[in-house]
Amino acid sequence: MALELNVELHPKQGEALKLLAKTEILGYGGARGGGKSHLARIYLIARSLKYPKSKHLLVRKTFPELQRNHIDRFISDYVNIGVCKYIERRHQLVFPNGSIIELGYCEGEKDLIKFQGGEYDTIILDEAQFHRKKIFQDLRACLRTTSEIKPRMLMTFNPGGVGHMWLKRMFIDKQMEVGEDPQHFAFLKALVYDNPSLMENDPEYIRRLEALPEPMRSAMLHGDFTVFEGQFYNISPLSLVKPFHIEESECMERLYGSLDHGTTHSTSFGLWYSAPNGNMYRLFSYLNDGGTAETHADEIYQRLASFTGSYGQMPVKIFADPSMWTKSKVNEQFSRAIIDEYIDRFQKGGARTIFQKANNDKKNGCSLLRQVMNEVDGMPTMFYWDGYNSTFLEGMQTVITDPNNRDITLKMDGDDTADECRYGVLGVYSEQALERKKVHINTQVNTILAQRESVDWYNL
C-alpha cells in the first residue's frame, strides 16, 4: 500500500524528514504558510506504514482546530482511498498492519490526564506556540523507545503566542536549561516562499501577509522571532529581585491580590506587596487552566496560606475582573456569580479580604503598567520575586501591540496574566494614591493643631 501512495513533498519538507531521521525533536516553521500541517500528516502516515503496530499522536490546541486542520484532511486524503480507517468515537486512525494514529487536543494542563501513561513512537505538537512549556514536557515524557523505531517529536510553530519565549530559547537561541541536551533539538525555518503549492493556488496570500502592519508582517511573513520580545511591555532586567524579608506587620496591611478568572481560558492571580516607598513587588504568580471557580479559589487560598514570604497572611484587597460579578441562574429561585465562590472560600478560612471590582480601563491600565515597568532614573518601580513568577514573565513578554490602537495590547490567547497584572497595578496604585492623600491631610491637620497650641489664646 505504501508504494501506491503518491506523496508529494516540497524541498523544505523533504529536508525536514532528513533531519527527523537523525534528531529526536525537530522544530519546524517560523512563518505562515510554510506547509507545517501537511508535513505533520505525511510524517505520521509514513511512520505508521513503515513500522507495524506502532503508535503515534498528533495534538492541537482545540478539537475544532483538530477537526478542521487534520481529521477532515486525513479522511479525504487517506481514509477515503483505503489506507486506513477512522474510528470516530476514539479519534483514531487504524491501519491494517496494526499501527494507530491518535488525534488529540489539549486546551490546557487539565487535558494532559488524557495522555498520562500513554506511550507513543511519534508525537506531533502542531502550532506549539499556543502551549506552555509544561504541555511539551509532559507529552515528551510519553515518547517511548523500542529496538525497531526511534522515538521522534515534531513541533510546528510560528512566532507569538504564550509559548513564544520558551520555544525561541530552545530552538532559535539554543539556550538550554538543565536537563535539555542541544543534540536532541533541531530547527528548520519554513516560509510561505518554501510552499510552491500555496503560492500557486493562492497568490494573493503573500500579498495579504505583505500588507500586514509591523511587527506582524515580520513575524508572519519572515518568521522573525525577535519582534515579539517586549513588543508592548519592556520588562527591565532590574525588575527581577531576590526574595527579601518583609515585616509581618507590613504583610498584614500592605498585601494586595489581582485576579482574572477564566472559564474558557486560564485563571491568573498575583500577590502584591505595596512598599512604603511606593514600589510594587509581585511576590508570586498563580496560573492554571480548567477547573471550577471553587477549585481555583481553594488553590489560591491554600497557596496564600502556605506562602512563607508573607507569613501566610491574606491580602487586604483582591482586585478582580469585573465580569466575575455577573450572576448566572443556578435554578429558578437562586442566582450566583463566580466571585461568590472566591468570597465564600476566603470567608471560610477566616480571611477578612475584600474583593473589589478592578478598574478595567484598558488604555490607562496599559499606560500605567508600562510606566511602572520602565526604568525611571535608572530603576523601575515594579519588581517581581525571582523563582516565583516564571509564568508572569512568560505571559508579559508575549503580549503585542494592537495594530489598530498603539496605546493598548492586542487581545490574544495567553494574555490572561497581562490582564490580571493590569488589574493589580491599577488597584495598588489607587491605594497608594489614597494613602498619600491621607498622609497629606494628616500633615495639614497636625500643622493646624500645632499652630493653635502655639497661640496664647488668653491674650488675644
N, C-alpha and C positions, 0 to 999 in steps of 0.2 A: 504493500500500500504506500509506503514512504516513497518508492521510486515513481509512483504515479502522480504524486503531488507536484504541481507546477508552482514552485515557490520563487517569487521574485524579491530580491534584496537590493537595496541601493548600496553603493560602495561604502558609505559610512556605517550602515547596518551590518554589512559583512565584516568590517573592521571590528565592530563591537563583538561579534561572535568569536573572532580570533582572540580577542582579549579575554573573553569569558572562558576560553579553553585553558587559560593559564592563571586566571585571577579569581579568587573566591568571591569578591564583591566588586561589582562594576557600577559606577555612577554614569548615567547616560542622559544627555540632553543639554540643557542650558538655555534654550530658546524655544519659542512657539513653532510648531510645525516641523519639528525635526524627525518625525516618524517614530516616536517613542512607543506608542501603543501597538503599532504594527510589529515592531521588533519583539515586544513582550510576548505577543501571541505566537509568532513564528518560533521563538526560542522554546516556549513551553510545548508546542506541538512536536518539534523536532526531538526534544529530550524524551517526551512520552513515547514516541515511536521507537526510538533507538534503544531505550532501556525498559524491558518488560517489567511489569509490576512496580514501576517507580511511582512516586507520589510527589505532586507539585502544588504550589499555592500561589495565587495571584490576589493581591489586596488593593482595593481602592478605598477612598475615604467614606463614601456613602453607597448604599445599594443602588439608587437611581443612576449614579455615575457608572457603577459596575455594569448595570443592565445596558445602558446606552453605549458605553465605550467598548465593552468587551463581550458580554453574553450574546447580544444580538449579532455581533460580528463573528463570534465563534460558530454560532448556529448557521449563519448564512454561508460562511466560508468553508466549514469543515463538517458540521453535523449533517447538513443537507446533502453532502456528497458521500456520506457513509464512512468518514474517517473515524468518527467516534459518536457516542450517544450522549445526550444531555439529560441528566436526572434533575428535574426542576426542583423537587422537594428538598434535595440536598445541595443544589447548586454545584453539581459536579459534572465534569466531562469524563466519561468512562470509555476506555479503549479496549479492543479485542484482546490485546496482549496483557491486560490486567492493570495497565497504568491508569492513574487518576489525576485529573487537574481539579483542584478545589478552588472555587471562586468565592472570595470573601470580602467583607467590608469591615472597616474599623474606624468608627467615628471618634473614638477616644479610648482611654485606658480601660473603661468598663467593658469594651468589646474584646479585650485581649484574652479573656477567660475562654473564648470560643476556640482559641488556638493552643492553649496551655496543654502540654502533654502530647501535642502533635509532633510528628516527625516528617520532614519534607526533604526531598532531594534538591528541589529548586524552590526558591521564594522570590517573587517579584513584588516589590512595593512601588506601585505606579503612582506618580505625582507625589513623591515623598516629601515635597516642600510643605505639604499641608499636615504633616505629622510631627509630633515632638519626638525627641531622641529615644524616649523610653519605648515607644512603639517599635522602632528599629531594633533596639536592644533585645526586647522580648521575642520578636519574630526571629531574629538571628539565632537565638538560643534553640529554635526549633529545627535548624538545619541539622541534618544527620550525615554521617559518614559511612559509606559501605565500600566494599572492595571493588565493586563494579562501576560505581558512578560517584564522581566527586561533587560534593555539595556546592551549589552556586547561588548567589543572590544578585539580582539585577534591580537597581534602584533608578527610576527615571525621575527627573525633577528639573524645574526651572528656577530662576531667582525669585525671591519673595516668599511669602507665607511664614507660618510660625516655625518652620524647620530651616529657614534660610541660614541662620548663623551656624548651627552645628554641621549642616551639610557643606557649607562653604569651608569651614575649618578643616573638615576631614578630607574632602575631595579636591577643593580648589587650592587652599593654602598648605595642605599636607602637614598640618599641625596636629599631631596625635596626642591623645591623653593616655594615661596609664591603662594598659590592657589592650590598646589599639596598635596593631602591627602594620606599619605602612606597606609592607609587602603584600598584605591581603586586600589592599584597596587600589583601584584604578579609576580614572575618569576619562570620558571621551565626550568632547563637546560636539553637539549636533545642532545645526541651524536650519532654518527653512530652506536655505540655498542648497542644503545637502539632501533635500527631498524633492527630486525631479517630478515625481507623480503629482504632488500638491501644486508645484509651480505650473505644471501643465494643465491640471484640471481646474485650478482656481488662481489664475494670475493676479486677480485683484487682492488676494490675501496679503501678499507682500506690500502692496500699496497701502492697505489698511494698517499694517504694522508700521510702515514708514510714516504714516500720518499721526501716530500717537504722540502725545506730548512727552517731553523728558520729565523724569528719568525712565518712564515706562517703555519708551522706544528702545533705549539702550539695553534694557533688561530683556524685553520680549523678542526683539529682532536680533540683537547681537549676543545675547546671553551674558551680559555684563553683571557679575555678582557684586561689584563694588558699589553700585548706585544705591543699593538698599541700606547700606550701613549708615545708621544715624540719619536717614534721609529727612525725617522730621524732627526727631529728638536727638540732640547731640549729648550723649552721656559722657561727662568728663571722667577720665581715669582717676581723678582725685576724689570722685564720689564714693568709691569703694573703700570702706574703712573696717578695721578690725573691731569686733565687739568690745565694748568698754563698760565699765561699771556705772550703773545709774542708781542713785539713792532710791531706796524703796519708797520713801515718802513722795518722791517725784513720780514714781510709777503709779502711785495712787491718784495722782492729779493731772498728769501730763501725757497719758496714753490715749491714742485715738485709733479707730479702725476705719477701713474703707472696704466696701463690699459691692460686687457685681454678681448677682446670682444668675446662673444660666440654666435654662430648661432645654434649649436646643444647642447650647454652646457651653463652654467651660465656666465654672464658678471660680471667681478670683477674690482673694481677701489679702489685705495688707495691714500690719500693725505698725503704728507710727509713734514716735516719741518726739514731742514738741519741746525742744530745749529752751531754757530761759533766754538764751542769746538770740533766739529767732530761727535757728537752724532746724531742719526737719530730718529725722532719721527713720528710715524704713527698717524695722528690726527683723521681720521675717515676712515671707510671702507664702500663700497657700493657693494652689491651683489644681483643680480636679475636674474631670469630665463625668457626665452622667450623674446618677444618684438623685435622690429626692431632696427637697429643701430641708426636711428633717435630718437626713443623713449629713448633709453639708454643715448644717447648724451644729450638730453634735461634734463633728470632726474639728471644726474651727474652735468650738468651745474647749474641747479637750487639748487642742494644740496650745491655746492660750493658757490654760490652767497648768500645763506641764512645762511652759517655757521659762527656763531659769533666768534668762536675761532680763526679765521683768518681774521676777518673783511670783509668777503665776497670776499677776494682777490683771483684772479685766479693764478694757478701755472705758474711759469716761463716756465717750460717744462713739457710735459707728455710723459713718455717712454711707448710706446705701442707695442704690439705683432707685429712683422714684417709682419706676414701674412695679416694684415689689409690693407697693401698697394697693395695687389693683386687686379687687376682690373677685373671686370666682365662686359660682354656686356649688356647694357640696351636695345640697338637697334643696327641697322646696322651702324649708324654713331656715337654712343655715348657709352663710357665705363666709369665705375665708381667703385671706391674702397670703402670699408667700412669706411676707415679713413676719406674720404671726408665728410661723414655725421657729424663726430665729428668736423672737422675743420670748416665746414660751421656754425655749431651751436655756436661755441665759437666766431667766427668772427662776427656773427650776434649780439652777446651780447657785442661786443666791446672789447673782450679779445685779448691780444697780445700773448697768449700762443703758444709756439712752440711744435708741435707734432714731436717726434723723434722716429725712429725705435729703439726698445730696443735691447740690447745685449742679444742674445738668446743662449749664451754659457752655456749650462746646467750644465756641470761639474764645471766650475769655479763659476757659479752663485750659485749653491748649496753649494759649499765650502765657499764662501764669506758670504752667508746668515747664515750658521752655525756659522761662526766666529763672526759675529756681534751680534748674539742672545745668544751666550755663554758668561759666566762671565769671564772677564779678570781683575785680581787684585780685585776680589770681585764684579765687576759690569759689566753688558752687555753694549754695545754701541748702541743697537737698543731698542727703547721703544715704547709703544702704549698707547694711552689715554684710561683710564677706562670709560666705558659707551658708547663708540663709535665704538668698534672693536670686538664685540662678534663673528661676522662671520669670522673675521681674526683668532681668537683663535681657533674656531671650525675647520676651514679648515686646519690650520697648524699642529694641533696635530693629525690629522688622516692620514697624509702622511707617507708612509712607504718606506723603502729602497728597491731598485730594487735588487732582489736576484741575477741577472746576472751582476750587476755592483754596488758595495757597495758605490761608490762615488756619485751616483745620486738617485733621488727619482723614485719610480715606477709610471708609468703613470696609473692613475686610475680615476674613476668617482668622481667628487667633489674636484679635486686638482687645480681648477681654481685660488683660492686665493693664493696658493703656487707659481704658475707660475707668477702671477701678482706681488706678493711681490718680487720675484727674479728679475723681470724687474726693479722694483723700487730701490732695494738696489744696484744693479749693476750700474744703472743710477746715483743715488745720489752719490755713491762712486766715480764714474768717474768725476762728477762735483766737488767734494771735492778735488780730486787729482789735477784737473786743477786749482782750487783756491789756493791750496798750492804752485803749481808751479809758479803762478803769484806773490804770496807774496814773494817767494824766489827770483824771477827775480827782482822785485821792490826793495827788500832789497839790492841786489847786485848793482843795478843802483844807489841807494841812497848813498851807501858806496863809489862808484867810484866818484860821484859828490862831496861828502864831502871831499874826498881826494884831488880832483882838486882845490877846493876852499881854501884848507889849504896851497897850494903851492904858493910861491912868484914867479910868472911867470916872473916878470921883472928882477929878479936877477939870472935867470938861464943862 
